[in-house]
Amino acid sequence: MTYFDQATETLPRDRLAALQLAKLQAMMAELWGRNRFYTNKWQAAGVAPDGIRSLADLARLPMTKKSELMDDQAANGPFGTNLTYPIEQYVRLHQTSGTTGVPLKVLDTADSWDWWGRCWAHVLAGSGVTASDRVFLAFAFGPFIGFWAALEGARKLGAVMIPGGGRDSAQRLELMRDTGANVLCCTPTYALRLAEVAREIGFDMSSLAMKSTVHAGEPGANIPATKHRIEGAWSAKCFDHAGASEIGAHSFECEVQPGGTHVIESEFIVEVIDRETLEAVAPGQRGELVITNLGRWGFPLVRYRTGDLVQTNLAPCDCGRSFLRFEGGILGRADDMVTVRGVNVFPAGVENIIRKFTEVDEFRIRVTRVRHMDEMDIEVELCDGADAGVVHSIAEKLDSMLAFRPRVHHVGRNVLPRFEMKAKRFHVNREL
Ligand SMILES: [Zn+2]
């Protein structure tokens, strides 16, 4: 078993909690009076750092929503007030991918950036990466934080990092072969896209030395049918990981792959809440992930509402880590749930059914509201030579699994968009 920091990762849970509390208290003391955003928030809530004496006291602190960070940056441009130090101390500026509107800028000091690297070292070591590996990053290296921090993580492990920016898919495949890359980091969507390109250009995937693929940026590696498909295409073990520009890289799948991702609890505190009452749900129940990062003091987040749905599991893992797990990884975005004919559906649930059909290369889901009723249309693009009759089988399968029958349409080759980073396959139009 490979670890980044075995002593911390296997701490008994009471000592892990003590470590979290000590880090939280130290961070709050540092932020108090320096970080305007949190000092104002905590003063308004009538809580000071010395009022936090146990992890249970965390619930006394107000939560943070993304809209507050956006509003703050709009009002106090360009960087907002969630900066603990003078701007001279910052060394990195990234921004969110902006899939849901104006991008949020996130800044890191040298220490905060080092913390990102530590978190990514946990992620990569979790998947078995060591100093003897060559890690290929199929990523454009733009302002999106994406896999930038993975570079730092690999450096800490001593692995060779091969940046794959400024290349098209075919060139990336060649570069992987030439360099003997044996670990691939990219979005799950792009792992499948690379395999599709390989098929189109006659590139022999078995000429690669790939042993594992590590995925971030969107769900997929936690959707069983998608994971299975990636593993088949790459003849490699596929690992899930989750994080976000504003929070950090917070969870990863270990080599045991117990059906979920471990949270790096030495660097994050996790709460799971009911979205209506905002109270903690019972252990093991599904709810919204609220997360506090403990080492990004330059741009901290305390009790941040992620909008992600998770379910925690404290059962011991055979990898030896005491870090809790998200059962099934991130289960979906709360905002992405749609109700079609009384059935609550998440895009990941639909994807898991569609991806089981090996004839499907790409798909798109459209939800339209007509006279207060949501309707679902699914467009599928089939591989060359596939029997178009499979479209009927997909509709049957969706009907039996979801208890309603979406309309499934067969579209021509290369009609649907392809993606190199986060895919946009799910569209909701409720304006009617
Ligand atoms: Zn494990």
Boltz pocket constraint, residues with backbone or C-beta under 6 A from the ligand:
constraints:
  - pocket:
      binder: B
      contacts: [[A, 254], [A, 255], [A, 256], [A, 257], [A, 258], [A, 262], [A, 317], [A, 318], [A, 319], [A, 320], [A, 321]]
      max_distance: 6.0
